[in-house]
């Protein structure tokens, strides 16, 4: 519960009255003040102004009062105010983190629901997260901490916050009457921080589980799209073959008439061009989907590519290898792993590896290193058809030329 201005004023007066005496504490509370500053700063960095504005404002106000008391050498007041500011800062941080986690939960569930609809997968029932449960009822602080420790969903979490809460509750039990109100202020908020932190950490585990489920659904969606593209490419190939056979039949029928032959050739050329364009577009779409699938499965990025008469050409520049050696760098190894996944996802594909370097021997070694990495990444040796390295003045590189039947 966020304290009102009147409550804050009342607490401040209680802290001041409790510290009245002939002499203030002789030691400056540097550690307490630093902890309060850190708590307020952490809440501020967690977007507390957006998600927990009231709690953060209370913490900032308490920190300002503690700093003023410190400047006036009222160390006893400064210590009490700093302790209150620290717990208010921790509470603001806990509320901000809980609000952000609720938002992430809602986003992940919406994304998963959309993917399930797209894939026509039956909705799976997801249990409510700890943050969606009803807030624990107010009551005895010790009993609330015991309930937190007994809950199997929450017990593994927020050990540090529960320890702070237990210390505050123990301090409340031992507090003299003059300091009881300040001690209860700390105990109430420490218990609330512990409860909210445990529920948030439990919900964070739910977010992680949803992230994994979303990744699996994305891979499945990519695979289905790739399968559909492959089926469409095969359909167009068969259709093109049938049309070619029909064209040959027409040529034979029109062989006796040059004029008829010219008309038939013109018609055939037009049909062939359209069909070839459709087949080329279908193959390019299949390759695009296979790239997406490979990057999702391998968790990396394919190297830059271009198309020419040989097929799709992937280029591994010199920065993918250790200088002067054939050893792949971490980045180069990740690219080759992803390329291996791409070869597996592309039906009927084959790869030819070509390398260029000022030193023919180094070019050959790098080509062989890429070939071995492709096979190690899951590509079959039958797919990697040749490995050639040559000397040249061009920029050092290794090219993997992927062609399909």
C-alpha positions as CSV (number, residue, x, y, z in Angstrom):
1,X,0.0,0.0,0.0
2,X,1.4,3.5,-0.9
3,X,1.6,5.8,2.1
4,X,-0.3,9.1,2.0
5,X,1.5,12.4,2.6
6,X,0.0,12.6,6.0
7,X,1.4,9.1,6.9
8,X,4.8,10.1,5.6
9,X,4.7,13.3,7.6
10,X,3.6,11.4,10.7
11,X,6.4,8.9,10.2
12,X,9.0,11.6,9.8
13,X,7.8,13.3,13.0
14,X,8.0,9.9,14.8
15,X,11.5,9.3,13.6
16,X,12.5,12.8,14.7
17,X,10.9,12.5,18.1
18,X,12.4,9.1,18.6
19,X,15.8,10.5,18.1
20,X,15.5,13.5,20.4
21,X,18.1,13.4,23.1
22,X,21.0,15.4,24.4
23,X,23.3,14.3,21.5
24,X,22.6,12.9,18.0
25,X,24.5,9.7,16.9
26,X,28.2,10.4,16.5
27,X,28.7,8.3,13.4
28,X,27.4,9.4,10.0
29,X,25.2,6.7,8.5
30,X,27.1,6.6,5.2
31,X,26.2,3.0,4.5
32,X,22.5,3.5,5.0
33,X,22.5,6.6,2.9
34,X,24.4,4.9,0.1
35,X,21.9,2.0,0.2
36,X,19.0,4.4,-0.1
37,X,20.6,6.2,-3.1
38,X,21.2,2.8,-4.8
39,X,17.6,1.7,-4.2
40,X,16.2,4.9,-5.6
41,X,18.6,4.8,-8.6
42,X,17.7,1.2,-9.3
43,X,13.9,1.9,-9.3
44,X,14.5,4.9,-11.5
45,X,16.5,2.8,-14.0
46,X,13.6,0.2,-14.0
47,X,11.2,2.9,-15.4
48,X,9.7,3.5,-12.0
49,X,8.4,6.8,-13.1
50,X,6.1,5.0,-15.6
51,X,5.2,1.8,-13.6
52,X,5.4,2.9,-10.0
53,X,5.3,6.7,-9.8
54,X,3.8,7.0,-6.3
55,X,6.2,4.6,-4.7
56,X,9.2,6.2,-6.4
57,X,8.1,9.7,-5.4
58,X,7.9,8.6,-1.8
59,X,11.4,7.1,-2.0
60,X,12.8,10.3,-3.5
61,X,11.2,12.5,-0.9
62,X,12.6,10.3,1.9
63,X,16.1,10.3,0.4
64,X,16.0,14.1,0.2
65,X,15.0,14.3,3.8
66,X,17.8,11.9,4.8
67,X,20.4,13.9,2.9
68,X,19.1,17.2,4.5
69,X,19.4,15.6,8.0
70,X,22.9,14.3,7.1
71,X,23.9,17.8,6.0
72,X,22.7,19.1,9.4
73,X,24.7,16.5,11.2
74,X,21.5,14.9,12.6
75,X,22.9,11.5,12.0
76,X,20.3,9.6,14.0
77,X,17.4,11.2,11.9
78,X,19.4,10.6,8.7
79,X,19.8,7.0,9.5
80,X,16.1,6.4,10.1
81,X,15.1,8.4,7.1
82,X,17.6,6.6,4.9
83,X,16.3,3.2,6.0
84,X,12.8,4.2,5.1
85,X,13.9,5.6,1.7
86,X,15.7,2.4,0.9
87,X,12.7,0.2,1.5
88,X,10.5,2.6,-0.5
89,X,13.0,2.5,-3.4
90,X,13.0,-1.3,-3.3
91,X,9.2,-1.3,-3.2
92,X,9.1,1.0,-6.3
93,X,11.5,-1.3,-8.1
94,X,9.4,-4.4,-7.2
95,X,6.2,-2.8,-8.5
96,X,7.9,-1.6,-11.7
97,X,9.4,-5.0,-12.5
98,X,6.1,-6.7,-11.7
99,X,4.2,-4.4,-14.1
100,X,6.8,-5.0,-16.9
101,X,6.5,-8.8,-16.4
102,X,2.7,-8.6,-16.7
103,X,3.1,-6.8,-20.0
104,X,5.6,-9.4,-21.3
105,X,3.3,-12.3,-20.2
106,X,0.4,-10.7,-22.1
107,X,2.5,-10.2,-25.3
108,X,3.9,-13.7,-25.3
109,X,0.5,-15.3,-24.9
110,X,-1.0,-13.2,-27.7
111,X,1.9,-14.1,-30.0
112,X,1.5,-17.8,-29.2
113,X,-2.2,-17.7,-29.7
114,X,-1.7,-16.1,-33.1
115,X,0.9,-18.7,-34.1
116,X,-1.4,-21.6,-33.0
117,X,-4.3,-20.2,-35.0
118,X,-2.1,-19.9,-38.0
119,X,-0.8,-23.4,-37.7
120,X,-4.3,-24.7,-36.7
121,X,-3.0,-26.2,-33.5
122,X,-5.4,-26.8,-30.7
123,X,-5.2,-24.1,-28.0
124,X,-3.2,-25.3,-25.0
125,X,-4.5,-24.3,-21.6
126,X,-2.0,-22.1,-19.8
127,X,-2.1,-21.7,-16.1
128,X,-2.3,-18.3,-14.5
129,X,1.0,-16.9,-13.3
130,X,1.8,-16.0,-9.7
131,X,1.3,-12.3,-10.6
132,X,-2.2,-13.0,-11.7
133,X,-3.2,-14.6,-8.4
134,X,-5.0,-12.5,-5.8
135,X,-2.7,-10.5,-3.6
136,X,-2.0,-12.1,-0.2
137,X,-4.3,-10.7,2.5
138,X,-2.9,-8.2,5.0
139,X,-2.2,-9.8,8.3
140,X,0.5,-10.8,10.7
141,X,3.9,-10.2,9.0
142,X,5.5,-13.4,10.3
143,X,2.5,-15.5,9.1
144,X,2.7,-13.9,5.6
145,X,6.4,-14.8,5.4
146,X,5.7,-18.3,6.6
147,X,3.0,-18.6,3.9
148,X,5.5,-17.4,1.3
149,X,8.0,-20.1,2.4
150,X,5.3,-22.8,2.3
151,X,4.1,-22.0,-1.2
152,X,5.8,-24.5,-3.6
153,X,5.5,-22.0,-6.5
154,X,7.1,-19.1,-4.6
155,X,9.4,-20.7,-2.1
156,X,12.4,-21.0,-4.5
157,X,12.4,-17.2,-5.2
158,X,13.4,-13.9,-3.6
159,X,15.6,-15.4,-0.9
160,X,17.4,-12.1,-0.4
161,X,14.2,-10.1,-0.1
162,X,12.7,-12.6,2.3
163,X,15.8,-12.4,4.5
164,X,15.5,-8.6,4.7
165,X,11.8,-8.9,5.5
166,X,12.5,-11.5,8.3
167,X,15.1,-9.1,9.8
168,X,12.6,-6.2,9.7
169,X,9.9,-8.3,11.3
170,X,12.3,-9.5,14.0
171,X,13.3,-5.8,14.6
172,X,9.7,-4.9,15.0
173,X,9.1,-7.5,17.6
174,X,12.0,-6.1,19.7
175,X,11.3,-2.4,19.1
176,X,10.6,-0.1,22.0
177,X,7.3,1.8,22.0
178,X,9.0,5.1,20.8
179,X,10.4,3.4,17.7
180,X,7.6,0.9,17.0
181,X,5.9,3.0,14.3
182,X,9.1,3.4,12.3
183,X,9.9,-0.3,12.7
184,X,6.4,-1.3,11.5
185,X,6.8,1.0,8.5
186,X,9.9,-0.9,7.5
187,X,8.5,-4.4,8.3
188,X,5.3,-3.8,6.3
189,X,7.1,-2.7,3.2
190,X,9.8,-5.3,3.4
191,X,7.2,-8.1,3.6
192,X,5.4,-6.5,0.6
193,X,8.7,-6.3,-1.4
194,X,9.4,-10.0,-0.6
195,X,5.9,-11.2,-1.7
196,X,5.9,-9.1,-4.8
197,X,9.5,-10.1,-5.8
198,X,8.8,-13.8,-5.3
199,X,5.6,-13.6,-7.5
200,X,7.5,-11.6,-10.1
201,X,10.4,-14.1,-10.3
202,X,7.9,-17.0,-10.6
203,X,6.2,-15.1,-13.4
204,X,9.6,-14.5,-15.1
205,X,10.0,-18.3,-15.3
206,X,6.6,-18.5,-17.0
207,X,7.8,-15.8,-19.5
208,X,10.9,-18.0,-20.2
209,X,8.7,-21.0,-20.8
210,X,6.5,-19.0,-23.2
211,X,9.6,-17.8,-25.0
212,X,10.6,-21.4,-25.7
213,X,7.2,-22.4,-26.8
214,X,7.0,-19.4,-29.2
215,X,10.4,-20.3,-30.7
216,X,9.3,-23.9,-31.3
217,X,6.1,-22.6,-33.0
218,X,8.1,-20.2,-35.2
219,X,10.3,-23.1,-36.4
220,X,7.3,-25.2,-37.1
221,X,5.7,-22.3,-39.1
222,X,8.9,-21.8,-41.1
223,X,9.1,-25.5,-41.9
224,X,5.5,-25.7,-43.1
225,X,6.0,-22.6,-45.3
226,X,9.1,-24.2,-46.8
227,X,7.3,-27.5,-47.4
228,X,4.5,-25.6,-49.2
229,X,7.0,-23.7,-51.3
230,X,8.8,-26.9,-52.2
231,X,5.5,-28.5,-53.2
232,X,4.6,-25.5,-55.4
233,X,8.0,-25.6,-57.1
234,X,7.5,-29.3,-57.9
235,X,4.1,-28.7,-59.3
236,X,5.4,-26.0,-61.5
237,X,8.3,-28.2,-62.7
238,X,5.9,-31.0,-63.6
239,X,3.6,-28.5,-65.4
240,X,6.6,-27.1,-67.3
241,X,7.6,-30.6,-68.3
242,X,4.1,-31.4,-69.6
243,X,4.0,-28.2,-71.5
244,X,7.4,-28.9,-73.1
245,X,6.2,-32.3,-74.2
246,X,3.1,-30.8,-75.6
247,X,5.2,-28.2,-77.4
248,X,7.3,-30.9,-79.0
249,X,4.2,-32.6,-80.2
250,X,3.0,-29.4,-81.8
251,X,6.3,-28.9,-83.5
252,X,6.1,-32.4,-85.1
253,X,2.5,-31.7,-86.2
254,X,3.5,-28.4,-87.8
255,X,6.6,-29.6,-89.5
256,X,4.9,-29.7,-92.9
257,X,4.0,-26.0,-92.8
258,X,6.7,-23.3,-92.3
259,X,4.0,-20.7,-91.6
260,X,2.3,-22.9,-89.1
261,X,5.6,-23.7,-87.5
262,X,6.5,-20.0,-87.0
263,X,3.1,-19.4,-85.3
264,X,3.6,-22.5,-83.0
265,X,7.2,-21.4,-82.1
266,X,6.0,-18.0,-81.1
267,X,3.2,-19.4,-78.9
268,X,5.6,-21.9,-77.4
269,X,8.2,-19.3,-76.6
270,X,5.6,-17.1,-74.8
271,X,4.3,-20.0,-72.7
272,X,7.9,-21.1,-71.9
273,X,9.0,-17.7,-70.8
274,X,5.9,-17.3,-68.5
275,X,6.3,-20.8,-67.1
276,X,10.1,-20.3,-66.5
277,X,9.4,-17.0,-64.7
278,X,6.9,-18.7,-62.4
279,X,9.3,-21.6,-61.7
280,X,12.2,-19.2,-61.0
281,X,9.9,-17.2,-58.6
282,X,8.8,-20.4,-56.8
283,X,12.4,-21.5,-56.4
284,X,13.4,-18.1,-55.0
285,X,10.6,-18.3,-52.5
286,X,11.6,-21.8,-51.5
287,X,15.2,-20.6,-51.0
288,X,14.0,-17.6,-48.9
289,X,11.9,-19.8,-46.6
290,X,14.7,-22.3,-46.4
291,X,17.0,-19.4,-45.3
292,X,14.6,-18.3,-42.6
293,X,14.2,-21.9,-41.4
294,X,18.0,-22.4,-41.3
295,X,18.6,-19.1,-39.3
296,X,15.8,-20.1,-36.8
297,X,17.2,-23.6,-36.3
298,X,20.9,-22.7,-36.2
299,X,20.4,-19.5,-34.3
300,X,22.8,-17.6,-36.6
301,X,22.9,-15.6,-39.8
302,X,23.7,-16.8,-43.3
303,X,26.6,-15.1,-45.0
304,X,25.9,-12.6,-47.8
305,X,24.7,-14.2,-51.1
306,X,23.9,-13.4,-54.7
307,X,22.5,-15.3,-57.7
308,X,24.3,-16.0,-60.9
309,X,24.3,-18.7,-63.6
310,X,25.9,-21.2,-61.2
311,X,23.2,-20.8,-58.5
312,X,23.0,-19.0,-55.2
313,X,26.6,-17.9,-54.2
314,X,27.4,-17.4,-50.4
315,X,30.6,-15.4,-49.8
316,X,32.8,-15.9,-46.7
317,X,35.2,-13.0,-46.6
318,X,38.7,-13.1,-45.1
319,X,37.4,-11.8,-41.8
320,X,35.6,-15.1,-41.3
321,X,39.1,-16.8,-40.8
322,X,42.0,-16.2,-38.5
323,X,44.5,-13.9,-40.2
324,X,46.9,-16.0,-42.3
325,X,45.3,-19.3,-41.2
326,X,42.5,-21.6,-42.3
327,X,40.8,-21.6,-38.9
328,X,37.3,-20.2,-38.9
329,X,36.6,-17.4,-36.4
330,X,33.6,-17.7,-34.1
331,X,31.5,-15.5,-36.5
332,X,32.7,-17.7,-39.5
333,X,31.9,-20.9,-37.7
334,X,28.3,-19.6,-36.9
335,X,27.8,-18.7,-40.5
336,X,28.9,-22.1,-41.8
337,X,26.7,-23.9,-39.2
338,X,23.7,-21.9,-40.5
339,X,24.7,-22.6,-44.1
340,X,24.7,-26.4,-43.2
341,X,21.2,-26.0,-41.9
342,X,20.2,-24.2,-45.1
343,X,21.5,-27.1,-47.2
344,X,19.5,-29.6,-45.1
345,X,16.3,-27.4,-45.5
346,X,16.7,-27.1,-49.3
347,X,15.5,-30.2,-51.1
348,X,17.8,-31.5,-53.9
349,X,20.5,-29.0,-53.1
350,X,24.3,-29.4,-53.7
351,X,27.2,-27.2,-52.8
352,X,30.5,-26.4,-54.5
353,X,33.1,-24.7,-52.5
354,X,35.6,-22.4,-54.2
355,X,38.4,-20.3,-52.6
356,X,40.7,-17.5,-53.7
357,X,43.8,-16.2,-51.9
358,X,47.2,-14.9,-52.8
359,X,48.5,-18.3,-51.5
360,X,47.0,-21.2,-53.3
361,X,47.8,-23.5,-50.4
362,X,46.0,-21.3,-47.9
363,X,43.0,-21.0,-50.3
364,X,42.8,-24.8,-50.5
365,X,43.1,-25.2,-46.7
366,X,40.3,-22.7,-46.1
367,X,38.1,-24.5,-48.7
368,X,38.6,-27.8,-46.9
369,X,38.0,-26.2,-43.5
370,X,34.6,-24.9,-44.8
371,X,33.8,-28.3,-46.3
372,X,34.5,-30.1,-43.0
373,X,32.5,-27.5,-41.0
374,X,29.5,-28.0,-43.4
375,X,29.6,-31.8,-43.0
376,X,30.1,-31.4,-39.2
377,X,27.1,-29.1,-39.2
378,X,24.8,-31.8,-40.6
379,X,25.2,-31.5,-44.4
380,X,25.9,-34.8,-46.2
381,X,29.1,-35.4,-48.0
382,X,27.1,-36.1,-51.1
383,X,25.8,-32.5,-51.0
384,X,29.3,-31.0,-50.9
385,X,30.4,-32.0,-54.4
386,X,33.8,-30.4,-54.8
387,X,36.3,-28.3,-53.0
388,X,38.7,-26.1,-55.1
389,X,41.2,-23.5,-53.9
390,X,43.2,-21.3,-56.2
391,X,45.7,-18.4,-56.1
392,X,44.6,-15.0,-57.3
393,X,44.9,-11.3,-56.8
394,X,41.2,-10.8,-55.9
395,X,40.1,-10.2,-52.4
396,X,40.6,-13.4,-50.3
397,X,37.3,-15.2,-50.0
398,X,35.6,-18.6,-50.0
399,X,32.5,-19.0,-52.0
400,X,29.8,-21.7,-51.4
401,X,27.8,-22.1,-54.6
402,X,24.4,-23.8,-53.8
403,X,22.5,-25.2,-56.8
404,X,19.3,-27.2,-56.9
405,X,18.0,-29.8,-59.3
